[in-house]
Amino acid sequence: MPSNTYQISAVQYAHRETHSSEVFHGDQRRTPMAMDYFVWAVTDGDRTVVVDLGFTDEVGTRRGRTFLRSPDVGLAEIGIDAARVEHVIITHFHYDHTGNYALFPRATFYVQDAEMSFWTGRHARRPAFKHSLEVEDLVALVRLNHEGRMTFIDGEREILPGIRVHKVGGHTAGMQIVSVQTERGRAVLASDASHYYRNLDDGIPFAVHHDLPGVYDAFGRIRDLADAPDLVIPGHDPLVLERLRTVGPGIVAL
């Protein structure tokens, strides 16, 4: 690949049957639909950044999700050894993005200041928020900070040449998205700033959010950063597995 351009791979590790009222803000129809869970790998063949950690089998089972494989198994199928990865971006602290830190013993973890501040602050225990968090994961992230393995960001930062994080908020206090320079132009890993293509395409927020106006602002930021609409990758849409190039079972690439 040319210098400072990367391939993005989405690795599915879990699945869930749900309905539209749990997915789209204001929807009362309860239309059956599916949700997939991914971790992402961004690599140029020499340098690799993993985006998000997924949840563990134990957590997924307790929450009624279908766990398909440990994320490190999926990453190994595309030649990435989790134990050797040095850079992991955590887009936000919801349970499905923070669970497998132990698989990455050499990694530095990149998070937004506002995200850690919120989840260690006074409102995290409120019912509207606490269901989305695994407390033991949060404790582990605090411990990683004290071990010198957390890098805090306030806004925007380059992680490697061609890979940047951007704070957008909305879904959570410190929600961040990732822009990546690819051979086709600048792509955006939206993570949960847009769970589904429809969230962004139709301007419909996800049902769970920290700041509703912030969700709409995040939609605009995603559009501004991506060089083309088809270079936006949402966080949980099963259509990701159809719209990107298949490279293995449950693994697709841009």
Backbone torsions as a table, in degrees:
resi	resn	phi	psi	omega
1	MET	NA	151.7	175.4
2	PRO	-61.8	160.3	-178.6
3	SER	-58.9	136.0	175.6
4	ASN	61.9	27.4	166.6
5	THR	-119.2	149.3	-168.8
6	TYR	-134.4	157.9	167.7
7	GLN	-100.9	138.6	176.9
8	ILE	-107.1	127.3	175.5
9	SER	-117.1	135.1	174.0
10	ALA	-103.6	123.7	-176.9
11	VAL	-113.0	110.0	178.6
12	GLN	-75.3	133.4	178.5
13	TYR	-126.0	-10.3	-178.9
14	ALA	-158.8	170.1	-175.0
15	HIS	-149.5	156.0	179.9
16	ARG	-150.7	137.1	169.1
17	GLU	-92.3	128.5	-177.0
18	THR	-140.8	-159.8	176.8
19	HIS	-146.2	164.0	-169.5
20	SER	-62.4	-28.8	-178.1
21	SER	-69.9	-20.7	175.4
22	GLU	-91.1	-2.8	-172.3
23	VAL	-116.5	-42.9	-174.2
24	PHE	-112.0	125.8	-179.2
25	HIS	-57.0	127.5	177.1
26	GLY	84.0	-2.4	-179.0
27	ASP	-81.7	127.0	179.2
28	GLN	-115.0	10.9	-171.5
29	ARG	-85.5	-20.6	-179.5
30	ARG	54.5	43.5	177.6
31	THR	-72.4	128.0	179.8
32	PRO	-59.9	138.4	176.4
33	MET	-158.7	173.8	-176.2
34	ALA	-117.3	158.3	174.0
35	MET	-133.8	129.5	175.6
36	ASP	-105.9	155.7	-178.9
37	TYR	-120.7	131.8	-174.6
38	PHE	-130.0	154.2	153.6
39	VAL	-115.0	158.6	-176.5
40	TRP	-123.2	144.7	174.8
41	ALA	-119.9	131.7	177.9
42	VAL	-118.3	117.4	-173.2
43	THR	-146.2	148.6	171.1
44	ASP	-109.5	13.2	-178.3
45	GLY	98.5	-29.3	177.4
46	ASP	-110.7	-43.9	-177.7
47	ARG	-109.4	140.4	-177.5
48	THR	-135.3	135.9	170.1
49	VAL	-121.9	127.6	172.8
50	VAL	-96.7	137.5	179.2
51	VAL	-112.5	114.6	178.0
52	ASP	74.2	159.2	-167.2
53	LEU	-115.4	-12.8	-176.8
54	GLY	70.5	-173.4	173.8
55	PHE	-114.5	165.3	178.9
56	THR	-84.1	166.1	177.0
57	ASP	-58.0	-43.4	-178.6
58	GLU	-60.1	-47.3	-179.0
59	VAL	-67.0	-43.8	-179.9
60	GLY	-61.7	-42.9	179.3
61	THR	-62.9	-44.0	179.3
62	ARG	-62.0	-31.8	-178.2
63	ARG	-94.3	6.0	175.5
64	GLY	78.7	23.6	177.3
65	ARG	-96.2	154.1	176.5
66	THR	-92.4	109.8	-178.4
67	PHE	-85.9	124.4	-174.3
68	LEU	-97.5	-38.5	-179.7
69	ARG	-172.8	156.1	174.0
70	SER	-67.4	139.7	-178.6
71	PRO	-55.0	-32.7	179.8
72	ASP	-66.3	-28.7	176.8
73	VAL	-67.1	-45.2	177.6
74	GLY	-63.6	-41.2	178.2
75	LEU	-63.3	-37.5	179.5
76	ALA	-62.3	-29.6	-179.7
77	GLU	-67.5	-18.9	175.8
78	ILE	-111.5	21.3	171.5
79	GLY	82.6	18.5	-179.5
80	ILE	-109.5	121.1	177.6
81	ASP	-91.5	109.4	-176.9
82	ALA	-56.3	-34.4	-177.3
83	ALA	-67.5	-14.1	-179.6
84	ARG	-107.3	-4.6	-178.6
85	VAL	-68.3	134.6	-176.0
86	GLU	-106.3	-13.1	-176.4
87	HIS	-132.8	122.1	175.8
88	VAL	-130.1	123.4	175.0
89	ILE	-95.1	126.8	173.4
90	ILE	-104.8	112.3	-173.0
91	THR	-70.6	-32.2	176.0
92	HIS	-168.3	175.5	-167.3
93	PHE	-101.2	15.9	174.0
94	HIS	-65.1	153.9	-168.7
95	TYR	-55.1	-31.6	-175.5
96	ASP	-84.7	12.0	179.5
97	HIS	-129.8	1.9	-171.1
98	THR	-130.3	8.5	-163.2
99	GLY	-90.5	-15.8	-170.2
100	ASN	-119.8	36.7	179.3
101	TYR	-56.3	-32.1	-176.9
102	ALA	-68.0	-17.6	178.6
103	LEU	-74.9	-8.5	-172.5
104	PHE	-125.5	68.4	-171.9
105	PRO	-68.8	-16.9	-178.4
106	ARG	-102.9	-0.6	-169.3
107	ALA	-83.5	148.4	159.9
108	THR	-94.5	137.8	-176.7
109	PHE	-107.7	128.3	-176.1
110	TYR	-105.1	121.5	-177.7
111	VAL	-136.8	162.5	175.2
112	GLN	-85.4	140.6	174.7
113	ASP	-50.4	-46.3	-174.2
114	ALA	-64.4	-29.0	-179.3
115	GLU	-71.1	-48.9	177.9
116	MET	-62.9	-40.5	-178.8
117	SER	-61.4	-43.0	-178.4
118	PHE	-65.7	-48.7	-172.5
119	TRP	-74.9	-13.0	172.3
120	THR	-104.8	10.7	-176.7
121	GLY	-105.6	-168.4	-166.8
122	ARG	-70.0	-26.8	-172.7
123	HIS	-96.7	-7.8	-176.0
124	ALA	-61.7	-27.2	-178.4
125	ARG	-80.2	-7.6	-178.3
126	ARG	-66.1	145.3	-177.5
127	PRO	-56.1	-31.9	-179.5
128	ALA	-64.3	-19.7	-174.8
129	PHE	-117.4	-39.2	-164.4
130	LYS	-66.1	-25.2	178.9
131	HIS	-63.4	-25.2	-176.6
132	SER	-82.3	-4.6	-174.7
133	LEU	-115.7	145.5	165.5
134	GLU	-101.8	113.2	-173.5
135	VAL	-59.4	-38.4	-179.2
136	GLU	-65.2	-32.3	174.9
137	ASP	-65.9	-42.6	178.6
138	LEU	-61.1	-44.3	178.4
139	VAL	-59.4	-40.9	179.1
140	ALA	-64.5	-38.7	178.6
141	LEU	-67.1	-38.1	174.8
142	VAL	-61.6	-41.6	178.8
143	ARG	-64.3	-41.3	177.6
144	LEU	-61.1	-36.3	175.9
145	ASN	-61.0	-45.4	-179.0
146	HIS	-69.2	-18.3	175.3
147	GLU	-87.8	-0.9	178.4
148	GLY	82.0	22.2	-175.0
149	ARG	-110.5	10.3	176.4
150	MET	-112.1	135.4	171.9
151	THR	-113.5	124.7	-177.0
152	PHE	-98.9	141.1	-175.8
153	ILE	-126.6	141.4	175.7
154	ASP	-120.1	83.1	178.6
155	GLY	113.4	-101.3	-173.3
156	GLU	-129.0	144.8	179.5
157	ARG	-159.3	145.2	171.7
158	GLU	-83.5	126.8	177.8
159	ILE	-88.9	-49.3	169.1
160	LEU	-137.4	159.1	177.5
161	PRO	-53.3	121.4	-179.1
162	GLY	95.3	-3.9	178.9
163	ILE	-128.9	119.9	-178.4
164	ARG	-131.0	149.5	170.8
165	VAL	-107.2	151.0	-176.4
166	HIS	-139.6	120.5	175.3
167	LYS	-71.3	129.5	176.9
168	VAL	-124.9	-22.0	-177.9
169	GLY	64.1	-155.0	178.7
170	GLY	88.9	-80.8	-179.8
171	HIS	-63.0	-44.9	170.8
172	THR	-134.4	170.8	-175.3
173	ALA	-60.9	-36.2	-177.5
174	GLY	-121.4	32.3	178.1
175	MET	-55.1	130.3	175.3
176	GLN	-126.5	147.6	176.4
177	ILE	-112.6	169.1	-173.9
178	VAL	-127.8	124.6	173.0
179	SER	-101.4	140.8	-172.9
180	VAL	-135.7	130.4	175.7
181	GLN	-81.6	118.2	178.9
182	THR	-116.2	175.0	177.7
183	GLU	-63.6	-23.4	-179.8
184	ARG	-93.8	-2.5	-177.3
185	GLY	123.8	-171.2	-178.3
186	ARG	-79.6	121.6	178.4
187	ALA	-104.6	161.6	179.7
188	VAL	-129.3	121.8	167.0
189	LEU	-84.6	103.8	-173.9
190	ALA	-77.8	-20.3	-173.1
191	SER	47.9	-134.8	-173.6
192	ASP	-90.4	10.1	166.0
193	ALA	-67.9	-20.0	169.9
194	SER	-151.8	97.5	-177.4
195	HIS	-61.2	-41.8	-175.8
196	TYR	-123.7	157.5	172.2
197	TYR	-55.0	-38.1	-176.4
198	ARG	-65.4	-32.9	177.1
199	ASN	-52.9	-49.7	-178.3
200	LEU	-76.5	-46.2	-174.5
201	ASP	-62.7	-39.7	-176.3
202	ASP	-104.7	2.2	178.8
203	GLY	65.5	37.4	-178.8
204	ILE	-109.1	115.7	179.3
205	PRO	-65.3	156.1	169.4
206	PHE	-67.2	157.1	-174.2
207	ALA	-67.7	-25.2	-179.2
208	VAL	-106.9	125.9	179.9
209	HIS	-156.2	157.6	177.0
210	HIS	-91.9	-37.3	-173.4
211	ASP	-147.4	103.8	-173.2
212	LEU	-62.8	-47.8	175.4
213	PRO	-58.2	-34.0	177.3
214	GLY	-63.7	-31.2	176.1
215	VAL	-61.9	-45.6	179.2
216	TYR	-64.1	-40.3	177.2
217	ASP	-62.4	-37.1	178.6
218	ALA	-63.7	-39.1	176.1
219	PHE	-55.4	-45.6	-179.9
220	GLY	-63.9	-38.8	179.7
221	ARG	-66.2	-39.7	177.0
222	ILE	-58.8	-47.6	-179.2
223	ARG	-62.4	-39.6	-179.1
224	ASP	-65.8	-35.4	-175.3
225	LEU	-80.2	-35.5	-175.7
226	ALA	-77.0	135.8	179.4
227	ASP	-73.9	-16.9	176.6
228	ALA	-156.8	151.4	-178.9
229	PRO	-56.7	-35.0	-177.4
230	ASP	-79.9	4.8	174.4
231	LEU	-100.0	11.1	173.1
232	VAL	-97.2	129.1	179.0
233	ILE	-115.6	112.3	179.4
234	PRO	-75.1	169.9	-169.4
235	GLY	-82.5	-27.7	-170.1
236	HIS	-140.4	10.6	-172.2
237	ASP	-81.0	124.0	174.4
238	PRO	-57.8	-22.1	178.9
239	LEU	-65.5	-18.3	175.0
240	VAL	-55.5	-38.6	-178.3
241	LEU	-71.0	-15.6	178.3
242	GLU	-98.0	-33.3	-172.2
243	ARG	-88.3	-21.9	177.4
244	LEU	-100.0	168.4	-175.1
245	ARG	-76.0	126.7	-179.3
246	THR	-74.1	129.7	177.1
247	VAL	-122.1	-7.0	178.5
248	GLY	179.3	173.6	179.1
249	PRO	-59.0	116.8	179.5
250	GLY	69.1	18.9	179.6
251	ILE	-131.6	126.8	179.2
252	VAL	-131.8	163.1	-174.9
253	ALA	-140.4	151.8	173.5
254	LEU	-116.6	NA	NA
